Amino acid sequence: MKLVAVNGRRYSADVLRDAIAASKQNGRVETAVREQGVPNRTFVLSYREGRRHPVLVRDNGVRDFVSEILAPRTH
């Protein structure tokens, strides 16, 4: 499948970002997809979260590999 349109606009990363941001108000993202040998299909996604970004949280009960990797080398 290939994503070809989002909310009636030709797909691009910016169009998808705008649609996700707008979902906070309208609660939906409409997508059109193309699959070889099959007519375009439309899917409506119910989504109200808008744009979200992951946040890393330190778990003190687990060894801190990232700090070890990023630490300066000692010879």
VOLUM-981684 format. One line per field, with one value per atom (N, C-alpha, C): residue number from 1; residue in one letter; x negated, z, y. Coordinates in steps of 0.02 Angstrom, whole numbers, plus 32768, in hexadecimal, padded with zeros to 4 digits. Each point is the difference from the previous one (the first is absolute). Last residue first. Example, Ala and Ser with C-alpha at 12.3 -4.5 7.8 and 13.67 -1.06 7.14 Angstrom:
REM VOLUM-981684
i [2, 2, 2, 1, 1, 1]
aa [S, S, S, A, A, A]
u [7D7E, 7FD6, 8027, 7FF1, 802D, 7FD3]
w [8162, 8003, 8025, 7FFC, 8000, 8000]
v [7F90, 803B, 8037, 7EE2, 803B, 803C]
//
This chain:
REM VOLUM-981684
i [75, 75, 75, 74, 74, 74, 73, 73, 73, 72, 72, 72, 71, 71, 71, 70, 70, 70, 69, 69, 69, 68, 68, 68, 67, 67, 67, 66, 66, 66, 65, 65, 65, 64, 64, 64, 63, 63, 63, 62, 62, 62, 61, 61, 61, 60, 60, 60, 59, 59, 59, 58, 58, 58, 57, 57, 57, 56, 56, 56, 55, 55, 55, 54, 54, 54, 53, 53, 53, 52, 52, 52, 51, 51, 51, 50, 50, 50, 49, 49, 49, 48, 48, 48, 47, 47, 47, 46, 46, 46, 45, 45, 45, 44, 44, 44, 43, 43, 43, 42, 42, 42, 41, 41, 41, 40, 40, 40, 39, 39, 39, 38, 38, 38, 37, 37, 37, 36, 36, 36, 35, 35, 35, 34, 34, 34, 33, 33, 33, 32, 32, 32, 31, 31, 31, 30, 30, 30, 29, 29, 29, 28, 28, 28, 27, 27, 27, 26, 26, 26, 25, 25, 25, 24, 24, 24, 23, 23, 23, 22, 22, 22, 21, 21, 21, 20, 20, 20, 19, 19, 19, 18, 18, 18, 17, 17, 17, 16, 16, 16, 15, 15, 15, 14, 14, 14, 13, 13, 13, 12, 12, 12, 11, 11, 11, 10, 10, 10, 9, 9, 9, 8, 8, 8, 7, 7, 7, 6, 6, 6, 5, 5, 5, 4, 4, 4, 3, 3, 3, 2, 2, 2, 1, 1, 1]
aa [H, H, H, T, T, T, R, R, R, P, P, P, A, A, A, L, L, L, I, I, I, E, E, E, S, S, S, V, V, V, F, F, F, D, D, D, R, R, R, V, V, V, G, G, G, N, N, N, D, D, D, R, R, R, V, V, V, L, L, L, V, V, V, P, P, P, H, H, H, R, R, R, R, R, R, G, G, G, E, E, E, R, R, R, Y, Y, Y, S, S, S, L, L, L, V, V, V, F, F, F, T, T, T, R, R, R, N, N, N, P, P, P, V, V, V, G, G, G, Q, Q, Q, E, E, E, R, R, R, V, V, V, A, A, A, T, T, T, E, E, E, V, V, V, R, R, R, G, G, G, N, N, N, Q, Q, Q, K, K, K, S, S, S, A, A, A, A, A, A, I, I, I, A, A, A, D, D, D, R, R, R, L, L, L, V, V, V, D, D, D, A, A, A, S, S, S, Y, Y, Y, R, R, R, R, R, R, G, G, G, N, N, N, V, V, V, A, A, A, V, V, V, L, L, L, K, K, K, M, M, M]
u [77C0, 7FCD, 7FD1, 810D, 7FC4, 7FCD, 80EA, 7FD4, 7FC5, 80FA, 7FBF, 7FD5, 810D, 7FC9, 7FC0, 80D6, 7FF1, 7FC6, 8052, 7FEE, 7FE8, 8054, 7FC1, 7FE8, 80D3, 7FCB, 7FBC, 80BA, 7FF8, 7FC8, 804A, 7FD3, 7FF2, 8059, 8002, 7FCC, 8096, 7FBD, 8005, 80D3, 7FE0, 7FBC, 80A9, 7FF4, 7FDA, 804F, 7FC7, 7FEF, 8070, 8014, 7FC4, 804C, 7FCD, 801F, 8072, 7FFF, 7FCF, 804C, 7FDB, 7FFE, 80B4, 7FD6, 7FDF, 8089, 7FEB, 7FD3, 80C6, 7FB9, 7FEB, 80EB, 7FE2, 7FB7, 80E9, 7FBB, 7FE6, 8103, 7FD3, 7FBA, 80D1, 7FC5, 7FD4, 80D3, 8008, 7FC2, 8074, 7FC4, 8009, 8067, 8019, 7FC5, 8008, 7FE2, 801C, 8044, 8008, 7FE7, 7FD7, 8006, 8006, 8014, 7FFE, 800A, 7FA0, 802C, 7FF7, 7FD2, 7FEF, 8034, 7FEB, 8012, 7FEC, 7F76, 803C, 8010, 7F39, 8037, 8042, 7F2E, 7FFB, 803C, 801D, 7FE0, 8002, 8025, 8001, 7FDB, 808C, 7FC6, 800A, 8058, 800E, 7FC1, 8071, 7FC8, 801A, 804C, 8018, 7FC5, 802D, 7FD0, 8017, 8075, 7FF8, 7FC9, 805F, 8001, 7FF8, 8002, 8034, 8003, 7F65, 8040, 8036, 7F21, 8015, 8045, 7F8A, 802A, 8016, 7F64, 8046, 802E, 7F17, 800A, 804A, 7FC3, 7FFB, 800A, 7FF9, 803C, 8000, 7F3F, 8038, 8040, 7F42, 7FF7, 8039, 7FFF, 800F, 7FF8, 7FC1, 8049, 8014, 7F1A, 801E, 804C, 7F84, 7FF4, 8021, 8075, 7FBB, 7FF8, 80D2, 7FD5, 7FBC, 80EA, 7FCB, 7FCE, 80F8, 7FC6, 7FCC, 80D2, 8010, 7FC7, 7FE9, 8034, 800D, 7F3F, 8014, 8031, 7F86, 8021, 8012, 7F80, 8002, 8020, 7F7D, 8029, 7FFE, 7FDE, 7FDC, 8032, 7FDA, 802A, 7FD4]
w [8586, 7FE5, 8035, 7FE2, 8029, 7FE8, 7F94, 8007, 802D, 8015, 7FDD, 800C, 8002, 802B, 7FD8, 7FB2, 7FF0, 802A, 8021, 7FB9, 7FF0, 80D8, 7FF6, 7FB8, 8037, 801D, 7FF8, 7FBA, 7FD5, 801C, 8078, 7FC7, 7FD7, 80FB, 7FD2, 7FC8, 80A4, 7FF0, 7FCA, 809F, 7FC7, 7FF3, 80A3, 8010, 7FCA, 7FF3, 802D, 8012, 7F27, 8030, 802D, 7F5B, 801D, 8032, 7F22, 8048, 801C, 7F07, 8022, 804B, 7F34, 8035, 8023, 7F02, 8037, 8031, 7F70, 7FFA, 803B, 7F66, 803F, 7FF3, 7F8C, 7FFA, 8045, 7FF0, 7FE1, 7FFB, 8059, 8029, 7FE2, 7FB8, 801D, 8026, 7F3E, 8026, 8019, 7F58, 8037, 802E, 7EF2, 8040, 8035, 7EFF, 802E, 8044, 7EEF, 8046, 802A, 7EEB, 8031, 8046, 7EFC, 8039, 8031, 7EE5, 803D, 8036, 7F50, 7FFE, 8042, 7FA7, 8027, 7FFB, 7FA2, 7FE9, 8024, 807F, 7FBC, 7FEF, 80AF, 8002, 7FB9, 8096, 7FC0, 8009, 80A8, 7FF1, 7FBD, 80AD, 7FC3, 7FEF, 80EF, 7FD4, 7FC2, 80E0, 7FC8, 7FD1, 810E, 7FCA, 7FC9, 80F0, 7FCC, 7FCF, 80BC, 8019, 7FCC, 800B, 7FDC, 8012, 806E, 7FF9, 7FE1, 801D, 8043, 7FFD, 7F3A, 801E, 8046, 7F74, 7FFC, 8021, 7FF0, 802C, 8001, 7F6B, 8045, 8031, 7F1E, 800E, 8047, 7FB0, 8008, 8013, 7FCB, 803F, 800E, 7F2F, 8036, 8044, 7F45, 7FFF, 8039, 7FDB, 801D, 8004, 7F95, 8048, 8022, 7F27, 800C, 804C, 7F3E, 8038, 7FFA, 7F9D, 7FEB, 8039, 8043, 7FE1, 7FEF, 8076, 7FBE, 7FDD, 80D9, 8005, 7FBD, 7FDA, 8046, 8003, 7F3D, 8014, 8049, 7F95, 7FC9, 8012, 8062, 8015, 7FCA, 7FE1, 7FFE, 8013, 8010, 8000, 8000]
v [814E, 7FD3, 7FE9, 8058, 8009, 7FCC, 8084, 7FC6, 8011, 8071, 8007, 7FC2, 7FE7, 8019, 8005, 7FA3, 8047, 801C, 7F1F, 8006, 8047, 7FD5, 7FDC, 8008, 8055, 8029, 7FDF, 7F83, 803B, 802D, 7F3C, 7FF2, 803E, 7FC5, 8039, 7FF7, 7F4A, 801A, 8036, 7FD6, 7FDF, 8022, 8048, 7FBA, 7FDA, 80E9, 7FFA, 7FB8, 8078, 7FCC, 7FF2, 80DD, 7FD5, 7FD0, 8071, 8008, 7FCC, 8084, 7FCB, 8010, 8040, 801B, 7FC6, 803B, 7FD4, 8025, 8074, 7FF1, 7FD5, 805B, 7FE9, 7FEF, 8088, 7FEA, 7FEE, 7FE6, 8031, 7FE4, 7F92, 8011, 8037, 7F7F, 8043, 8019, 7F3E, 8013, 8047, 7F2F, 8028, 800F, 7FC6, 7FEF, 802F, 7F9C, 8038, 7FEA, 7FB4, 7FEC, 803F, 7FA5, 8036, 7FE2, 7FA9, 7FF5, 8039, 7FC1, 8024, 7FF3, 7F3D, 8048, 8022, 7F2C, 800D, 804A, 7F98, 7FD7, 800B, 8054, 7FE7, 7FD3, 80C2, 7FBF, 7FE4, 80F7, 7FDC, 7FBF, 80C1, 7FD5, 7FDD, 80DB, 7FDA, 7FD9, 807C, 7FED, 7FDB, 80AD, 7FD7, 7FF3, 8044, 8007, 7FD0, 807E, 7FCC, 8013, 808A, 7FBB, 7FCA, 8105, 7FDA, 7FB5, 809F, 8022, 7FD3, 7FB0, 8016, 8021, 7FBF, 7FCB, 8013, 807D, 8014, 7FCD, 7FD3, 8039, 8015, 7F58, 7FE6, 8039, 8038, 7FD9, 7FE6, 8070, 802F, 7FDB, 7F7D, 8024, 802F, 7F95, 7FD0, 8022, 807C, 7FF6, 7FD1, 801E, 803C, 7FFA, 7F55, 7FFE, 803D, 7FB2, 8015, 7FFD, 7FBF, 7FF1, 8022, 8061, 7FD2, 7FF8, 803F, 8021, 7FCC, 7FD2, 801A, 8024, 7F94, 8033, 8022, 7F75, 8008, 803B, 7F44, 803E, 7FFF, 7F4F, 8030, 8042, 7F0E, 8038, 8035, 7EF3, 8040, 8037, 7EDD, 803B, 803E]
//
